[in-house]
Amino acid sequence: MRVHVGFIVFCLALTVAGCTDSSEEIGFAGLAQQVGEVDESGFLQPQPGDTLVFPDDWGPHPQHRIEWWYLTANLQTRDGTPLGLQWTQFRQALQPRDVESDPPDADAWPLEAAWMAHAAVSFDGEHRFQEKLARGDVGHAGATAQPFSVWLDDWRLQPMPGSDDWRLQVNGDGWGYDLRLSNTGDVVAHGNEGFSAKSASGEGSMYFSLVDLQIEGTVTLGDRTLEVSGKGWFDREWSSQFLKAGQQGWDWFALHLEDGHKLMVFRLREDDGAFLSGSWINANGEVQSLGGDDLNLKPASWYESKRGRVPVEWRLTIPEQEVDLIIAAPPGEYWNTGLYPYWESPVSVTGSHDGVGYMELTGYSD
């Protein structure tokens, strides 16, 4: 789940459209300035009471302004060395289109939507990242629900022939990966049956995850090809408004605990505090929604990086579940240096539970 997406895809839209406006004037919460304009824009906005519909919700939502497909993975090489991996594809609609209507003619070089993909590998203290951009509706990028496929040029998530598994292929500059993803659990709907609030005043998104992905394949780093295997977390999210004025950044965690529990927590930093939310998923797949009264999340240690001061260690407590965790990034710098730099790293979990996971931090870059 990625609150910085409003700013990222706004920059993307300017870039792809060839606009000369300065995106820096929009600021981190650029999309928040449009919150009051959703009704007039024609975009749909998720609301409490909206429901998830499958398989349709795996595909694009042209009546909504922003959406993304997002994988993080905690893997190991054959000798047991940890390797973190991430892939995300974003869609930014510039104007809404009815779900039942046909897309525009590609020969007209339309610009109803812009696409962006991010990919990264974190291994042995080094972080490799790449970003790709594409104009929508001309064939270079897209997504479908049946069969489920997401692509931008040669970066592709698609079904494996004769199987329910997926194949993810990414080719960066001097690195890449080719992975098989097998889902062994049910869809997890966050918040209120899939509506995930992002502030006390009600801004939010539709948000669900697959938290039981088994992954195997190869990661290529220069002249080395590593066989890897492990577990992954896949997020799917869409909205038309996200941030509100005064929200400064985002801290998000997705954790696999060794006793079989899973945990998603996020914190939106605001002028007068923070908005907290999360999901506690027990070993049987049952989901408990968490609010600000249920959990406490605070930085425990900071790192002075060349781009900004980053909280790389956190303490998370959930008293009802007797959870008291220390969440820590490995040594190194894990900036994704695209249009909008943000920190994204694998993490280790210790304390009342051991485990692994991923952390995404936005709004800390200078």
C-alpha positions in Angstrom: 0.0 0.0 0.0 1.6 3.2 -1.1 0.3 6.7 -0.2 3.1 8.4 -2.1 1.5 7.2 -5.3 -0.6 10.3 -5.6 2.5 12.4 -6.0 4.4 9.8 -8.1 1.7 9.3 -10.7 1.0 13.0 -10.9 4.6 13.5 -11.8 4.2 10.6 -14.2 1.2 12.2 -15.9 3.1 15.5 -16.3 6.1 13.6 -17.8 4.2 11.4 -20.2 2.0 14.3 -21.3 5.0 16.6 -21.9 3.6 19.2 -19.5 6.1 21.9 -18.3 4.4 22.6 -14.9 6.7 22.2 -11.9 5.6 19.2 -9.9 7.6 20.5 -7.0 4.9 23.2 -6.5 2.3 20.4 -6.0 4.2 19.0 -3.0 4.0 15.6 -1.4 0.3 15.7 -0.9 -0.5 16.9 -4.5 -3.4 14.6 -4.8 -4.9 15.9 -1.6 -5.5 19.3 -3.3 -7.9 17.4 -5.6 -9.9 15.7 -2.8 -12.8 18.2 -3.0 -12.9 17.9 -6.8 -13.7 14.2 -7.1 -17.4 14.7 -7.5 -16.9 17.2 -10.4 -14.2 15.2 -12.0 -16.4 12.2 -12.8 -14.1 9.8 -11.0 -15.7 7.3 -8.6 -14.5 7.3 -5.0 -14.5 4.2 -2.8 -16.8 4.5 0.3 -17.6 2.4 3.3 -20.0 -0.3 2.2 -18.3 -0.9 -1.2 -17.5 -4.5 -1.7 -14.8 -6.4 -3.6 -15.8 -8.3 -6.8 -13.7 -11.1 -8.1 -12.2 -11.7 -10.6 -13.0 -8.1 -11.8 -11.0 -6.4 -9.1 -7.7 -7.9 -10.3 -8.1 -5.9 -13.4 -8.0 -2.1 -14.0 -10.5 0.4 -12.6 -10.8 3.1 -15.3 -13.5 5.0 -13.3 -11.0 5.6 -10.5 -8.0 7.9 -10.5 -5.2 5.8 -9.1 -4.4 2.1 -8.6 -1.5 -0.3 -8.2 -0.4 -3.9 -8.0 2.4 -4.5 -5.6 4.6 -7.4 -4.6 7.2 -7.6 -1.8 9.2 -10.8 -1.2 11.5 -12.1 1.5 13.6 -14.8 -0.2 16.8 -16.8 0.4 19.5 -18.1 -1.9 20.4 -21.8 -1.9 23.0 -21.1 0.9 20.5 -19.3 3.1 21.5 -15.7 2.4 18.5 -13.3 2.6 17.4 -11.5 -0.5 14.6 -8.9 -0.7 12.6 -8.2 -3.8 9.9 -5.7 -4.9 7.8 -5.0 -7.9 5.0 -2.5 -8.4 2.9 -1.3 -11.3 0.9 2.0 -11.0 -1.9 3.3 -13.2 -2.9 7.0 -13.1 -6.1 7.9 -14.9 -6.2 11.4 -16.4 -9.9 11.2 -17.2 -12.4 8.6 -16.1 -13.9 5.9 -18.5 -16.9 3.8 -17.9 -16.0 0.1 -17.2 -18.2 -1.1 -20.0 -16.9 1.3 -22.6 -14.3 0.5 -25.2 -10.8 2.0 -24.8 -9.8 4.8 -27.2 -8.3 4.0 -30.6 -4.5 3.6 -30.2 -4.0 5.2 -33.5 -5.2 8.5 -32.0 -2.3 8.3 -29.5 -4.7 8.8 -26.5 -3.7 10.0 -23.1 -6.5 8.8 -20.7 -4.0 7.1 -18.4 -0.3 6.9 -17.6 1.6 3.9 -16.2 4.7 3.4 -14.1 6.5 0.3 -12.9 9.1 0.0 -10.1 11.4 -2.9 -9.3 14.1 -3.5 -6.8 16.4 -6.2 -5.4 18.1 -5.9 -2.0 21.0 -8.3 -1.5 24.2 -8.4 0.6 24.0 -4.7 1.6 23.3 -3.5 -2.0 20.0 -2.1 -3.3 19.2 -2.1 -7.0 16.2 -0.1 -8.3 14.7 0.8 -11.7 11.7 2.7 -12.8 9.8 2.5 -16.2 7.2 4.8 -17.6 4.6 4.3 -20.3 1.7 6.0 -22.0 -1.6 4.2 -21.5 -3.9 2.8 -24.2 -1.3 2.4 -26.9 -0.2 -1.2 -26.1 3.0 -0.6 -24.0 1.4 -1.1 -20.6 -1.8 -2.4 -19.2 -3.6 -5.0 -17.1 -6.4 -7.5 -17.5 -8.6 -9.4 -15.0 -9.2 -12.5 -17.1 -6.7 -13.9 -17.6 -4.9 -11.9 -14.8 -2.0 -10.1 -16.4 -0.1 -6.8 -15.7 2.7 -5.6 -18.0 4.8 -2.6 -18.9 7.1 -3.4 -21.9 9.0 -6.5 -21.0 8.2 -6.4 -17.3 5.3 -8.9 -17.0 3.2 -10.6 -14.4 1.1 -13.3 -16.1 -0.4 -16.8 -15.6 1.7 -19.9 -15.9 0.4 -22.1 -18.7 -1.8 -25.0 -17.3 -1.5 -23.7 -13.7 -3.0 -21.3 -11.2 0.5 -19.9 -10.5 1.8 -16.6 -11.9 5.1 -15.8 -13.5 6.8 -12.5 -12.9 9.6 -11.3 -15.2 11.7 -8.1 -14.7 14.8 -7.1 -16.6 16.7 -4.1 -15.1 20.0 -2.6 -16.1 22.4 -5.5 -15.4 20.0 -7.3 -13.1 16.6 -9.0 -13.2 14.5 -11.8 -11.9 12.2 -14.6 -13.2 9.9 -15.9 -10.5 7.0 -18.4 -10.0 4.4 -17.2 -7.5 2.0 -19.8 -5.9 -0.9 -18.6 -3.8 -1.8 -21.0 -0.9 -4.3 -18.8 1.0 -7.4 -16.7 0.7 -7.7 -13.0 -0.2 -7.4 -10.7 2.8 -9.8 -7.7 2.7 -8.4 -4.9 4.8 -10.5 -2.3 6.8 -14.2 -2.6 6.4 -14.7 -5.5 4.0 -12.0 -4.0 1.7 -12.6 -0.3 2.3 -9.4 1.0 4.0 -9.7 4.4 5.6 -6.7 6.7 5.4 -7.8 9.4 7.8 -10.3 10.1 10.6 -12.3 12.2 8.1 -12.9 9.2 5.8 -10.5 9.4 2.8 -9.6 5.9 1.7 -9.2 3.2 -0.8 -10.3 -0.3 -1.7 -7.4 -2.6 -0.5 -6.9 -6.4 -0.4 -3.9 -8.7 -0.3 -2.6 -12.1 -0.8 -0.4 -12.9 2.2 0.4 -16.6 1.6 2.5 -16.5 -1.6 5.2 -19.1 -2.1 7.9 -18.0 -4.5 10.8 -19.7 -6.3 12.9 -18.8 -9.3 16.1 -17.0 -10.2 17.6 -13.5 -9.6 20.4 -12.3 -11.9 22.9 -9.8 -10.6 25.5 -8.9 -13.1 27.2 -12.2 -14.1 25.7 -14.2 -11.2 22.4 -16.1 -11.4 21.0 -17.0 -7.9 18.4 -19.6 -7.2 15.9 -18.2 -4.7 12.8 -19.3 -2.8 10.7 -17.8 0.0 7.5 -16.0 0.8 5.7 -13.0 -0.7 3.0 -10.4 0.0 0.9 -9.1 -2.8 -1.2 -5.9 -2.5 -4.0 -4.6 -4.7 -5.4 -1.1 -4.2 -7.3 1.7 -5.9 -8.9 5.1 -5.1 -9.7 8.5 -6.5 -8.6 10.5 -3.4 -6.0 9.5 -0.9 -4.2 12.2 1.1 -5.7 15.1 3.0 -4.0 18.4 3.7 -1.5 18.1 6.5 -0.6 14.5 5.9 3.2 14.4 5.5 4.2 10.8 4.8 3.6 7.2 5.2 5.1 4.3 7.2 3.9 0.8 6.0 4.8 -2.7 7.2 3.8 -6.2 6.0 5.1 -9.0 8.2 5.2 -12.8 8.2 5.7 -14.1 11.7 7.2 -17.5 12.3 4.2 -18.8 14.2 2.0 -18.4 11.1 0.4 -15.0 11.9 0.7 -12.1 9.4 0.4 -8.4 10.1 -0.1 -5.3 8.0 0.2 -1.9 9.7 0.5 1.6 8.4 0.9 5.0 9.9 0.0 8.3 8.1 1.9 11.2 9.7 -0.2 14.3 10.2 0.4 17.8 11.6 -1.3 16.9 14.9 -0.2 13.2 15.2 -0.7 10.1 13.1 -3.5 8.0 11.7 -2.9 4.3 12.4 -4.6 1.2 10.9 -3.8 -2.4 10.2 -4.8 -6.0 9.9 -3.9 -9.0 12.2 -4.2 -12.3 10.3 -4.1 -15.4 12.4 -2.6 -18.7 11.3 -6.1 -19.9 10.1 -6.6 -16.9 7.9 -9.1 -15.0 10.1 -8.7 -11.2 9.9 -9.0 -8.7 12.7 -9.0 -5.0 11.7 -6.8 -2.8 13.9 -7.3 0.9 14.6 -5.3 3.6 16.4 -6.6 2.4 19.8 -5.4 -1.2 19.2 -1.8 -0.6 18.4 1.2 1.6 19.0 4.0 2.2 16.4 7.0 4.4 17.1 10.5 4.8 15.6 13.2 3.3 17.8 16.4 4.1 15.8 17.3 6.6 13.0 19.8 6.5 10.2 21.4 9.6 8.8 21.5 8.9 5.0 22.6 11.1 2.2 19.0 11.8 1.2 17.5 12.3 4.6 17.1 11.1 8.2 15.2 7.7 8.1 13.7 5.6 11.0 15.2 2.2 10.3 14.1 0.5 13.5 10.6 0.5 15.0 8.7 -0.8 18.0 5.2 -2.1 17.4 2.9 -3.2 20.2 -0.6 -4.7 20.0 -1.6 -5.4 23.6 -4.7 -7.5 22.9 -2.6 -9.9 20.9 0.4 -9.8 23.3 2.5 -8.5 20.4 5.7 -6.5 21.2 8.0 -6.3 18.2 11.2 -4.7 17.1 11.2 -4.2 13.3 14.6 -3.4 11.8 16.0 -2.8 8.3 19.4 -4.5 7.5 22.5 -2.3 7.2 22.6 -0.3 4.0 20.6 2.3 2.1 17.4 1.3 0.5 16.2 4.4 -1.4 14.1 3.9 -4.5 15.4 6.8 -6.5 12.6 7.4 -9.0 10.5 10.5 -9.6 9.8 10.6 -5.9 12.5 9.0 -3.8 11.2 6.7 -1.0 12.7 4.1 1.3 11.8 0.4 0.8 13.6 -2.4 2.5 13.3 -5.9 3.8 13.1 -6.1 7.6 13.7 -8.6 10.4 11.3 -9.0 13.3 12.2 -9.9 16.9 10.6 -9.6 20.3 7.5 -11.4 21.3 7.5 -13.0 17.8 10.2 -13.6 15.2 9.7 -13.1 11.5 10.5 -11.2 8.3 8.7 -8.6 6.2 8.9 -5.4 4.3 8.9 -1.7 5.2 8.1 1.3 3.0 8.7 4.9 4.3 7.7 8.0 2.4 8.2 11.7 3.1 11.7 11.4 4.6 13.8 12.4 1.5 15.3 15.9 1.4 
